[in-house]
């Protein structure tokens, strides 16, 4: 019953990029753009930006946040 940016967790890689409209996007950029709030941020292009270059100094905070998602609460 999980959907959205976290994927579907069905074990089927073909439906991991399901948009809010129920479409399955073939690429990461189109999938992410489907969840973008209009005007909140620019649309992603075909290439995936490197977040470490865009936000220098944030690696430690990002790793701590990801540790929560990888922890027992989400297993």
PyMOL Python script that loads the backbone (N, CA, C, O; Angstrom):
from pymol import cmd

cmd.read_pdbstr("""\
ATOM      1  N   UNK A   1       0.811  -1.201   0.000  1.00  0.00           N
ATOM      2  CA  UNK A   1       0.000   0.000   0.000  1.00  0.00           C
ATOM      3  C   UNK A   1       0.853   1.263   0.000  1.00  0.00           C
ATOM      4  O   UNK A   1       0.319   2.363   0.139  1.00  0.00           O
ATOM      5  N   UNK A   2       2.160   1.124  -0.152  1.00  0.00           N
ATOM      6  CA  UNK A   2       3.052   2.278  -0.190  1.00  0.00           C
ATOM      7  C   UNK A   2       3.113   2.792  -1.619  1.00  0.00           C
ATOM      8  O   UNK A   2       3.252   2.016  -2.564  1.00  0.00           O
ATOM      9  N   UNK A   3       3.006   4.125  -1.770  1.00  0.00           N
ATOM     10  CA  UNK A   3       3.109   4.745  -3.085  1.00  0.00           C
ATOM     11  C   UNK A   3       3.818   6.074  -2.934  1.00  0.00           C
ATOM     12  O   UNK A   3       3.959   6.586  -1.824  1.00  0.00           O
ATOM     13  N   UNK A   4       4.258   6.626  -4.030  1.00  0.00           N
ATOM     14  CA  UNK A   4       4.851   7.950  -4.011  1.00  0.00           C
ATOM     15  C   UNK A   4       6.341   7.905  -4.258  1.00  0.00           C
ATOM     16  O   UNK A   4       6.855   6.980  -4.888  1.00  0.00           O
ATOM     17  N   UNK A   5       7.032   8.917  -3.751  1.00  0.00           N
ATOM     18  CA  UNK A   5       8.470   9.021  -3.997  1.00  0.00           C
ATOM     19  C   UNK A   5       9.252   7.879  -3.377  1.00  0.00           C
ATOM     20  O   UNK A   5      10.391   7.639  -3.777  1.00  0.00           O
ATOM     21  N   UNK A   6       8.683   7.166  -2.415  1.00  0.00           N
ATOM     22  CA  UNK A   6       9.383   6.029  -1.805  1.00  0.00           C
ATOM     23  C   UNK A   6       9.219   4.753  -2.623  1.00  0.00           C
ATOM     24  O   UNK A   6       9.837   3.742  -2.290  1.00  0.00           O
ATOM     25  N   UNK A   7       8.420   4.762  -3.668  1.00  0.00           N
ATOM     26  CA  UNK A   7       8.213   3.574  -4.483  1.00  0.00           C
ATOM     27  C   UNK A   7       6.999   2.789  -4.025  1.00  0.00           C
ATOM     28  O   UNK A   7       6.226   3.256  -3.189  1.00  0.00           O
ATOM     29  N   UNK A   8       6.835   1.598  -4.573  1.00  0.00           N
ATOM     30  CA  UNK A   8       5.671   0.771  -4.265  1.00  0.00           C
ATOM     31  C   UNK A   8       5.992  -0.444  -3.400  1.00  0.00           C
ATOM     32  O   UNK A   8       5.097  -1.001  -2.764  1.00  0.00           O
ATOM     33  N   UNK A   9       7.243  -0.858  -3.369  1.00  0.00           N
ATOM     34  CA  UNK A   9       7.693  -2.018  -2.587  1.00  0.00           C
ATOM     35  C   UNK A   9       6.921  -3.290  -2.925  1.00  0.00           C
ATOM     36  O   UNK A   9       6.623  -4.101  -2.048  1.00  0.00           O
ATOM     37  N   UNK A  10       6.601  -3.454  -4.210  1.00  0.00           N
ATOM     38  CA  UNK A  10       5.936  -4.679  -4.637  1.00  0.00           C
ATOM     39  C   UNK A  10       6.934  -5.741  -5.066  1.00  0.00           C
ATOM     40  O   UNK A  10       6.564  -6.894  -5.288  1.00  0.00           O
ATOM     41  N   UNK A  11       8.202  -5.354  -5.181  1.00  0.00           N
ATOM     42  CA  UNK A  11       9.211  -6.282  -5.675  1.00  0.00           C
ATOM     43  C   UNK A  11       9.312  -6.259  -7.184  1.00  0.00           C
ATOM     44  O   UNK A  11      10.177  -6.919  -7.760  1.00  0.00           O
ATOM     45  N   UNK A  12       8.431  -5.500  -7.837  1.00  0.00           N
ATOM     46  CA  UNK A  12       8.436  -5.382  -9.292  1.00  0.00           C
ATOM     47  C   UNK A  12       9.030  -4.028  -9.664  1.00  0.00           C
ATOM     48  O   UNK A  12       8.396  -2.993  -9.454  1.00  0.00           O
ATOM     49  N   UNK A  13      10.241  -4.027 -10.215  1.00  0.00           N
ATOM     50  CA  UNK A  13      10.923  -2.780 -10.553  1.00  0.00           C
ATOM     51  C   UNK A  13      10.188  -1.981 -11.624  1.00  0.00           C
ATOM     52  O   UNK A  13      10.420  -0.780 -11.762  1.00  0.00           O
ATOM     53  N   UNK A  14       9.310  -2.624 -12.379  1.00  0.00           N
ATOM     54  CA  UNK A  14       8.612  -1.923 -13.461  1.00  0.00           C
ATOM     55  C   UNK A  14       7.584  -0.923 -12.957  1.00  0.00           C
ATOM     56  O   UNK A  14       7.183  -0.038 -13.713  1.00  0.00           O
ATOM     57  N   UNK A  15       7.139  -1.033 -11.699  1.00  0.00           N
ATOM     58  CA  UNK A  15       6.121  -0.088 -11.223  1.00  0.00           C
ATOM     59  C   UNK A  15       6.626   0.855 -10.134  1.00  0.00           C
ATOM     60  O   UNK A  15       5.828   1.530  -9.484  1.00  0.00           O
ATOM     61  N   UNK A  16       7.941   0.909  -9.930  1.00  0.00           N
ATOM     62  CA  UNK A  16       8.495   1.767  -8.881  1.00  0.00           C
ATOM     63  C   UNK A  16       8.294   3.246  -9.165  1.00  0.00           C
ATOM     64  O   UNK A  16       8.181   4.033  -8.225  1.00  0.00           O
ATOM     65  N   UNK A  17       8.248   3.647 -10.411  1.00  0.00           N
ATOM     66  CA  UNK A  17       8.097   5.065 -10.758  1.00  0.00           C
ATOM     67  C   UNK A  17       6.648   5.392 -11.110  1.00  0.00           C
ATOM     68  O   UNK A  17       6.394   6.024 -12.135  1.00  0.00           O
ATOM     69  N   UNK A  18       5.704   4.975 -10.283  1.00  0.00           N
ATOM     70  CA  UNK A  18       4.289   5.259 -10.507  1.00  0.00           C
ATOM     71  C   UNK A  18       3.969   6.667 -10.017  1.00  0.00           C
ATOM     72  O   UNK A  18       4.236   7.005  -8.864  1.00  0.00           O
ATOM     73  N   UNK A  19       3.398   7.486 -10.897  1.00  0.00           N
ATOM     74  CA  UNK A  19       3.087   8.880 -10.586  1.00  0.00           C
ATOM     75  C   UNK A  19       1.773   8.974  -9.808  1.00  0.00           C
ATOM     76  O   UNK A  19       1.059   7.978  -9.689  1.00  0.00           O
ATOM     77  N   UNK A  20       1.445  10.155  -9.275  1.00  0.00           N
ATOM     78  CA  UNK A  20       0.165  10.315  -8.576  1.00  0.00           C
ATOM     79  C   UNK A  20      -1.036  10.021  -9.478  1.00  0.00           C
ATOM     80  O   UNK A  20      -2.103   9.651  -8.989  1.00  0.00           O
ATOM     81  N   UNK A  21      -0.865  10.182 -10.787  1.00  0.00           N
ATOM     82  CA  UNK A  21      -1.953   9.900 -11.724  1.00  0.00           C
ATOM     83  C   UNK A  21      -2.059   8.423 -12.080  1.00  0.00           C
ATOM     84  O   UNK A  21      -2.989   8.019 -12.777  1.00  0.00           O
ATOM     85  N   UNK A  22      -1.105   7.609 -11.602  1.00  0.00           N
ATOM     86  CA  UNK A  22      -1.125   6.177 -11.879  1.00  0.00           C
ATOM     87  C   UNK A  22      -0.301   5.771 -13.080  1.00  0.00           C
ATOM     88  O   UNK A  22      -0.244   4.588 -13.415  1.00  0.00           O
ATOM     89  N   UNK A  23       0.345   6.735 -13.743  1.00  0.00           N
ATOM     90  CA  UNK A  23       1.213   6.414 -14.867  1.00  0.00           C
ATOM     91  C   UNK A  23       2.547   5.892 -14.346  1.00  0.00           C
ATOM     92  O   UNK A  23       2.961   6.241 -13.240  1.00  0.00           O
ATOM     93  N   UNK A  24       3.213   5.068 -15.128  1.00  0.00           N
ATOM     94  CA  UNK A  24       4.545   4.583 -14.767  1.00  0.00           C
ATOM     95  C   UNK A  24       5.543   5.264 -15.687  1.00  0.00           C
ATOM     96  O   UNK A  24       5.526   5.063 -16.902  1.00  0.00           O
ATOM     97  N   UNK A  25       6.418   6.075 -15.091  1.00  0.00           N
ATOM     98  CA  UNK A  25       7.424   6.810 -15.857  1.00  0.00           C
ATOM     99  C   UNK A  25       8.668   5.942 -16.043  1.00  0.00           C
ATOM    100  O   UNK A  25       9.047   5.197 -15.139  1.00  0.00           O
ATOM    101  N   UNK A  26       9.305   6.035 -17.215  1.00  0.00           N
ATOM    102  CA  UNK A  26      10.500   5.229 -17.455  1.00  0.00           C
ATOM    103  C   UNK A  26      11.773   5.812 -16.843  1.00  0.00           C
ATOM    104  O   UNK A  26      12.758   5.093 -16.678  1.00  0.00           O
ATOM    105  N   UNK A  27      11.769   7.100 -16.504  1.00  0.00           N
ATOM    106  CA  UNK A  27      12.986   7.733 -16.004  1.00  0.00           C
ATOM    107  C   UNK A  27      12.769   8.487 -14.709  1.00  0.00           C
ATOM    108  O   UNK A  27      11.644   8.837 -14.354  1.00  0.00           O
ATOM    109  N   UNK A  28      13.864   8.730 -14.012  1.00  0.00           N
ATOM    110  CA  UNK A  28      13.832   9.393 -12.711  1.00  0.00           C
ATOM    111  C   UNK A  28      13.338  10.832 -12.817  1.00  0.00           C
ATOM    112  O   UNK A  28      12.519  11.263 -12.004  1.00  0.00           O
ATOM    113  N   UNK A  29      13.826  11.585 -13.814  1.00  0.00           N
ATOM    114  CA  UNK A  29      13.467  13.000 -13.920  1.00  0.00           C
ATOM    115  C   UNK A  29      11.961  13.177 -14.133  1.00  0.00           C
ATOM    116  O   UNK A  29      11.336  13.995 -13.459  1.00  0.00           O
ATOM    117  N   UNK A  30      11.386  12.433 -15.048  1.00  0.00           N
ATOM    118  CA  UNK A  30       9.943  12.549 -15.304  1.00  0.00           C
ATOM    119  C   UNK A  30       9.140  12.136 -14.073  1.00  0.00           C
ATOM    120  O   UNK A  30       8.115  12.744 -13.765  1.00  0.00           O
ATOM    121  N   UNK A  31       9.600  11.111 -13.376  1.00  0.00           N
ATOM    122  CA  UNK A  31       8.931  10.662 -12.153  1.00  0.00           C
ATOM    123  C   UNK A  31       8.964  11.748 -11.085  1.00  0.00           C
ATOM    124  O   UNK A  31       7.935  12.061 -10.486  1.00  0.00           O
ATOM    125  N   UNK A  32      10.144  12.328 -10.843  1.00  0.00           N
ATOM    126  CA  UNK A  32      10.275  13.375  -9.837  1.00  0.00           C
ATOM    127  C   UNK A  32       9.459  14.603 -10.208  1.00  0.00           C
ATOM    128  O   UNK A  32       8.840  15.217  -9.340  1.00  0.00           O
ATOM    129  N   UNK A  33       9.450  14.971 -11.487  1.00  0.00           N
ATOM    130  CA  UNK A  33       8.681  16.127 -11.926  1.00  0.00           C
ATOM    131  C   UNK A  33       7.182  15.932 -11.725  1.00  0.00           C
ATOM    132  O   UNK A  33       6.453  16.911 -11.565  1.00  0.00           O
ATOM    133  N   UNK A  34       6.713  14.698 -11.730  1.00  0.00           N
ATOM    134  CA  UNK A  34       5.289  14.428 -11.509  1.00  0.00           C
ATOM    135  C   UNK A  34       4.869  14.794 -10.088  1.00  0.00           C
ATOM    136  O   UNK A  34       3.693  15.070  -9.848  1.00  0.00           O
ATOM    137  N   UNK A  35       5.807  14.802  -9.147  1.00  0.00           N
ATOM    138  CA  UNK A  35       5.507  15.138  -7.758  1.00  0.00           C
ATOM    139  C   UNK A  35       5.847  16.591  -7.423  1.00  0.00           C
ATOM    140  O   UNK A  35       5.623  17.032  -6.296  1.00  0.00           O
ATOM    141  N   UNK A  36       6.380  17.329  -8.379  1.00  0.00           N
ATOM    142  CA  UNK A  36       6.816  18.705  -8.160  1.00  0.00           C
ATOM    143  C   UNK A  36       5.606  19.618  -8.006  1.00  0.00           C
ATOM    144  O   UNK A  36       4.670  19.565  -8.804  1.00  0.00           O
ATOM    145  N   UNK A  37       5.636  20.449  -6.979  1.00  0.00           N
ATOM    146  CA  UNK A  37       4.595  21.459  -6.794  1.00  0.00           C
ATOM    147  C   UNK A  37       4.844  22.570  -7.801  1.00  0.00           C
ATOM    148  O   UNK A  37       5.965  23.067  -7.905  1.00  0.00           O
ATOM    149  N   UNK A  38       3.826  22.962  -8.539  1.00  0.00           N
ATOM    150  CA  UNK A  38       3.973  23.975  -9.579  1.00  0.00           C
ATOM    151  C   UNK A  38       4.582  25.252  -9.014  1.00  0.00           C
ATOM    152  O   UNK A  38       4.074  25.822  -8.048  1.00  0.00           O
ATOM    153  N   UNK A  39       5.659  25.687  -9.620  1.00  0.00           N
ATOM    154  CA  UNK A  39       6.302  26.924  -9.224  1.00  0.00           C
ATOM    155  C   UNK A  39       7.212  26.818  -8.009  1.00  0.00           C
ATOM    156  O   UNK A  39       7.925  27.774  -7.702  1.00  0.00           O
ATOM    157  N   UNK A  40       7.210  25.697  -7.312  1.00  0.00           N
ATOM    158  CA  UNK A  40       8.008  25.560  -6.095  1.00  0.00           C
ATOM    159  C   UNK A  40       9.493  25.414  -6.403  1.00  0.00           C
ATOM    160  O   UNK A  40      10.335  25.900  -5.648  1.00  0.00           O
ATOM    161  N   UNK A  41       9.814  24.755  -7.496  1.00  0.00           N
ATOM    162  CA  UNK A  41      11.204  24.551  -7.874  1.00  0.00           C
ATOM    163  C   UNK A  41      11.246  24.249  -9.364  1.00  0.00           C
ATOM    164  O   UNK A  41      10.233  23.850  -9.938  1.00  0.00           O
ATOM    165  N   UNK A  42      12.391  24.430  -9.998  1.00  0.00           N
ATOM    166  CA  UNK A  42      12.472  24.155 -11.439  1.00  0.00           C
ATOM    167  C   UNK A  42      12.359  22.658 -11.728  1.00  0.00           C
ATOM    168  O   UNK A  42      12.749  21.822 -10.914  1.00  0.00           O
ATOM    169  N   UNK A  43      11.824  22.346 -12.888  1.00  0.00           N
ATOM    170  CA  UNK A  43      11.705  20.947 -13.305  1.00  0.00           C
ATOM    171  C   UNK A  43      13.090  20.367 -13.545  1.00  0.00           C
ATOM    172  O   UNK A  43      14.004  21.069 -13.978  1.00  0.00           O
ATOM    173  N   UNK A  44      13.233  19.091 -13.262  1.00  0.00           N
ATOM    174  CA  UNK A  44      14.498  18.398 -13.526  1.00  0.00           C
ATOM    175  C   UNK A  44      14.644  18.148 -15.011  1.00  0.00           C
ATOM    176  O   UNK A  44      13.665  17.872 -15.704  1.00  0.00           O
ATOM    177  N   UNK A  45      15.860  18.245 -15.495  1.00  0.00           N
ATOM    178  CA  UNK A  45      16.165  17.912 -16.876  1.00  0.00           C
ATOM    179  C   UNK A  45      16.434  16.423 -16.984  1.00  0.00           C
ATOM    180  O   UNK A  45      16.198  15.680 -16.031  1.00  0.00           O
ATOM    181  N   UNK A  46      16.925  15.979 -18.130  1.00  0.00           N
ATOM    182  CA  UNK A  46      17.163  14.538 -18.296  1.00  0.00           C
ATOM    183  C   UNK A  46      18.291  13.997 -17.421  1.00  0.00           C
ATOM    184  O   UNK A  46      18.297  12.810 -17.092  1.00  0.00           O
ATOM    185  N   UNK A  47      19.246  14.847 -17.040  1.00  0.00           N
ATOM    186  CA  UNK A  47      20.329  14.393 -16.180  1.00  0.00           C
ATOM    187  C   UNK A  47      19.973  14.591 -14.714  1.00  0.00           C
ATOM    188  O   UNK A  47      19.216  15.501 -14.377  1.00  0.00           O
ATOM    189  N   UNK A  48      20.501  13.765 -13.859  1.00  0.00           N
ATOM    190  CA  UNK A  48      20.238  13.870 -12.422  1.00  0.00           C
ATOM    191  C   UNK A  48      21.344  14.699 -11.791  1.00  0.00           C
ATOM    192  O   UNK A  48      22.515  14.332 -11.887  1.00  0.00           O
ATOM    193  N   UNK A  49      20.992  15.831 -11.137  1.00  0.00           N
ATOM    194  CA  UNK A  49      22.035  16.654 -10.519  1.00  0.00           C
ATOM    195  C   UNK A  49      22.655  15.955  -9.310  1.00  0.00           C
ATOM    196  O   UNK A  49      21.998  15.164  -8.634  1.00  0.00           O
ATOM    197  N   UNK A  50      23.906  16.251  -9.052  1.00  0.00           N
ATOM    198  CA  UNK A  50      24.592  15.691  -7.897  1.00  0.00           C
ATOM    199  C   UNK A  50      24.263  16.548  -6.681  1.00  0.00           C
ATOM    200  O   UNK A  50      24.688  17.702  -6.624  1.00  0.00           O
ATOM    201  N   UNK A  51      23.522  16.026  -5.707  1.00  0.00           N
ATOM    202  CA  UNK A  51      23.118  16.828  -4.556  1.00  0.00           C
ATOM    203  C   UNK A  51      24.296  17.293  -3.708  1.00  0.00           C
ATOM    204  O   UNK A  51      24.204  18.331  -3.053  1.00  0.00           O
ATOM    205  N   UNK A  52      25.384  16.562  -3.706  1.00  0.00           N
ATOM    206  CA  UNK A  52      26.545  16.968  -2.913  1.00  0.00           C
ATOM    207  C   UNK A  52      27.197  18.220  -3.488  1.00  0.00           C
ATOM    208  O   UNK A  52      27.754  19.023  -2.741  1.00  0.00           O
ATOM    209  N   UNK A  53      27.134  18.395  -4.798  1.00  0.00           N
ATOM    210  CA  UNK A  53      27.689  19.598  -5.410  1.00  0.00           C
ATOM    211  C   UNK A  53      26.750  20.787  -5.233  1.00  0.00           C
ATOM    212  O   UNK A  53      27.208  21.920  -5.084  1.00  0.00           O
ATOM    213  N   UNK A  54      25.461  20.544  -5.250  1.00  0.00           N
ATOM    214  CA  UNK A  54      24.485  21.618  -5.119  1.00  0.00           C
ATOM    215  C   UNK A  54      24.363  22.149  -3.705  1.00  0.00           C
ATOM    216  O   UNK A  54      23.979  23.301  -3.505  1.00  0.00           O
ATOM    217  N   UNK A  55      24.683  21.325  -2.725  1.00  0.00           N
ATOM    218  CA  UNK A  55      24.552  21.707  -1.321  1.00  0.00           C
ATOM    219  C   UNK A  55      25.796  21.297  -0.543  1.00  0.00           C
ATOM    220  O   UNK A  55      25.745  20.370   0.266  1.00  0.00           O
ATOM    221  N   UNK A  56      26.901  21.974  -0.779  1.00  0.00           N
ATOM    222  CA  UNK A  56      28.136  21.586  -0.086  1.00  0.00           C
ATOM    223  C   UNK A  56      27.990  21.743   1.423  1.00  0.00           C
ATOM    224  O   UNK A  56      27.361  22.686   1.903  1.00  0.00           O
ATOM    225  N   UNK A  57      28.576  20.810   2.161  1.00  0.00           N
ATOM    226  CA  UNK A  57      28.512  20.873   3.619  1.00  0.00           C
ATOM    227  C   UNK A  57      27.296  20.205   4.218  1.00  0.00           C
ATOM    228  O   UNK A  57      27.163  20.158   5.441  1.00  0.00           O
ATOM    229  N   UNK A  58      26.405  19.688   3.393  1.00  0.00           N
ATOM    230  CA  UNK A  58      25.179  19.072   3.910  1.00  0.00           C
ATOM    231  C   UNK A  58      25.246  17.558   3.977  1.00  0.00           C
ATOM    232  O   UNK A  58      24.272  16.916   4.372  1.00  0.00           O
ATOM    233  N   UNK A  59      26.377  16.976   3.600  1.00  0.00           N
ATOM    234  CA  UNK A  59      26.484  15.512   3.553  1.00  0.00           C
ATOM    235  C   UNK A  59      26.170  14.869   4.899  1.00  0.00           C
ATOM    236  O   UNK A  59      25.429  13.888   4.954  1.00  0.00           O
ATOM    237  N   UNK A  60      26.724  15.407   5.987  1.00  0.00           N
ATOM    238  CA  UNK A  60      26.517  14.815   7.313  1.00  0.00           C
ATOM    239  C   UNK A  60      25.034  14.833   7.699  1.00  0.00           C
ATOM    240  O   UNK A  60      24.509  13.849   8.220  1.00  0.00           O
ATOM    241  N   UNK A  61      24.372  15.952   7.439  1.00  0.00           N
ATOM    242  CA  UNK A  61      22.945  16.057   7.763  1.00  0.00           C
ATOM    243  C   UNK A  61      22.127  15.090   6.904  1.00  0.00           C
ATOM    244  O   UNK A  61      21.183  14.468   7.392  1.00  0.00           O
ATOM    245  N   UNK A  62      22.489  14.967   5.630  1.00  0.00           N
ATOM    246  CA  UNK A  62      21.780  14.053   4.736  1.00  0.00           C
ATOM    247  C   UNK A  62      21.979  12.604   5.171  1.00  0.00           C
ATOM    248  O   UNK A  62      21.032  11.819   5.159  1.00  0.00           O
ATOM    249  N   UNK A  63      23.193  12.249   5.550  1.00  0.00           N
ATOM    250  CA  UNK A  63      23.449  10.878   5.995  1.00  0.00           C
ATOM    251  C   UNK A  63      22.683  10.562   7.274  1.00  0.00           C
ATOM    252  O   UNK A  63      22.197   9.443   7.437  1.00  0.00           O
ATOM    253  N   UNK A  64      22.568  11.525   8.182  1.00  0.00           N
ATOM    254  CA  UNK A  64      21.799  11.311   9.413  1.00  0.00           C
ATOM    255  C   UNK A  64      20.317  11.131   9.098  1.00  0.00           C
ATOM    256  O   UNK A  64      19.649  10.290   9.700  1.00  0.00           O
ATOM    257  N   UNK A  65      19.806  11.919   8.156  1.00  0.00           N
ATOM    258  CA  UNK A  65      18.396  11.794   7.772  1.00  0.00           C
ATOM    259  C   UNK A  65      18.131  10.461   7.085  1.00  0.00           C
ATOM    260  O   UNK A  65      17.107   9.825   7.332  1.00  0.00           O
ATOM    261  N   UNK A  66      19.044  10.041   6.231  1.00  0.00           N
ATOM    262  CA  UNK A  66      18.874   8.758   5.542  1.00  0.00           C
ATOM    263  C   UNK A  66      18.969   7.591   6.525  1.00  0.00           C
ATOM    264  O   UNK A  66      18.326   6.559   6.330  1.00  0.00           O
ATOM    265  N   UNK A  67      19.764   7.752   7.571  1.00  0.00           N
ATOM    266  CA  UNK A  67      19.881   6.685   8.571  1.00  0.00           C
ATOM    267  C   UNK A  67      18.535   6.409   9.230  1.00  0.00           C
ATOM    268  O   UNK A  67      18.227   5.267   9.573  1.00  0.00           O
ATOM    269  N   UNK A  68      17.737   7.452   9.403  1.00  0.00           N
ATOM    270  CA  UNK A  68      16.391   7.269   9.960  1.00  0.00           C
ATOM    271  C   UNK A  68      15.546   6.431   9.008  1.00  0.00           C
ATOM    272  O   UNK A  68      14.841   5.520   9.441  1.00  0.00           O
ATOM    273  N   UNK A  69      15.613   6.737   7.700  1.00  0.00           N
ATOM    274  CA  UNK A  69      14.825   5.993   6.720  1.00  0.00           C
ATOM    275  C   UNK A  69      15.287   4.544   6.584  1.00  0.00           C
ATOM    276  O   UNK A  69      14.496   3.660   6.256  1.00  0.00           O
ATOM    277  N   UNK A  70      16.562   4.311   6.834  1.00  0.00           N
ATOM    278  CA  UNK A  70      17.101   2.957   6.729  1.00  0.00           C
ATOM    279  C   UNK A  70      16.990   2.201   8.054  1.00  0.00           C
ATOM    280  O   UNK A  70      17.346   1.025   8.120  1.00  0.00           O
ATOM    281  N   UNK A  71      16.506   2.851   9.097  1.00  0.00           N
ATOM    282  CA  UNK A  71      16.422   2.268  10.425  1.00  0.00           C
ATOM    283  C   UNK A  71      15.228   1.350  10.613  1.00  0.00           C
ATOM    284  O   UNK A  71      14.479   1.101   9.668  1.00  0.00           O
ATOM    285  N   UNK A  72      15.046   0.848  11.823  1.00  0.00           N
ATOM    286  CA  UNK A  72      14.008  -0.130  12.111  1.00  0.00           C
ATOM    287  C   UNK A  72      12.580   0.373  11.901  1.00  0.00           C
ATOM    288  O   UNK A  72      11.682  -0.430  11.644  1.00  0.00           O
ATOM    289  N   UNK A  73      12.355   1.674  12.003  1.00  0.00           N
ATOM    290  CA  UNK A  73      10.991   2.185  11.810  1.00  0.00           C
ATOM    291  C   UNK A  73      10.456   1.929  10.403  1.00  0.00           C
ATOM    292  O   UNK A  73       9.244   1.833  10.215  1.00  0.00           O
ATOM    293  N   UNK A  74      11.340   1.817   9.415  1.00  0.00           N
ATOM    294  CA  UNK A  74      10.917   1.625   8.038  1.00  0.00           C
ATOM    295  C   UNK A  74      11.260   0.251   7.487  1.00  0.00           C
ATOM    296  O   UNK A  74      11.204   0.045   6.275  1.00  0.00           O
ATOM    297  N   UNK A  75      11.611  -0.690   8.347  1.00  0.00           N
ATOM    298  CA  UNK A  75      11.943  -2.026   7.866  1.00  0.00           C
ATOM    299  C   UNK A  75      10.710  -2.865   7.732  1.00  0.00           C
ATOM    300  O   UNK A  75      10.794  -4.028   7.337  1.00  0.00           O
TER     301      UNK A  75
END
""", "prot")
cmd.dss("prot")
cmd.show_as("cartoon", "prot")
cmd.util.cbc("prot")
cmd.orient("prot")
